[in-house]
């Protein structure tokens, strides 16, 4: 039997749709529908990530480095788009009328490509950039090492240097996070769906955020808000939040990028 000839790679960037401000709520609703269609698979995927997050926090807390958790949380949000490949594949299968199985979610063959690796390396680079910036801001703000949570909170809440540290961290971290978001919000699911190269996917993602700035800003806020809510429930909430947000991100990509 002759193998099917792969489709030629696209030579032009796709068109970007203009969406209303309320579009992110529709994406969340679609993500929830996908979640309820495959609850066991979705929760299993989310539990793995929730367990990893809780384990990292416990390790930091037990070694007196709990203050670094917020830096790692920022890094988690930075690399998050690459952690959702199995969820994108699940939503793609459901959209095609197929019910995904365990291999479709936990071993996504379409995600094992050079393009995804390059995007992943870019996000990891931004993550390490963010951690180095956080270290520099901390070093410039205080000469003390705050080993316990109480002393760190006193420094942050009561001392001017601590308050300036938080402000500088929010500004610089927000800038790095938004750059990462603009690059990866659409690029990650796009590379799974089509045979674009990573540079075309990155360009499409930036164009998508530029064309739909306020809806995409709202979507970023919802992602952060839901993640914080999930962590607030002793990390167990991430078992639901992460799959819903991940599958909603697939629907966001499909709504923004023209077929």
Secondary structure as GFF3:
##gff-version 3
##sequence-region A 1 259
A	DSSP	alpha_helix	23	37	.	.	.	ID=ss1
A	DSSP	alpha_helix	39	62	.	.	.	ID=ss2
A	DSSP	three_ten_helix	66	68	.	.	.	ID=ss3
A	DSSP	alpha_helix	69	83	.	.	.	ID=ss4
A	DSSP	alpha_helix	85	95	.	.	.	ID=ss5
A	DSSP	alpha_helix	102	106	.	.	.	ID=ss6
A	DSSP	three_ten_helix	109	111	.	.	.	ID=ss7
A	DSSP	alpha_helix	114	141	.	.	.	ID=ss8
A	DSSP	alpha_helix	149	158	.	.	.	ID=ss9
A	DSSP	alpha_helix	160	184	.	.	.	ID=ss10
A	DSSP	alpha_helix	187	193	.	.	.	ID=ss11
A	DSSP	alpha_helix	198	211	.	.	.	ID=ss12
A	DSSP	alpha_helix	213	232	.	.	.	ID=ss13
A	DSSP	alpha_helix	238	256	.	.	.	ID=ss14
###
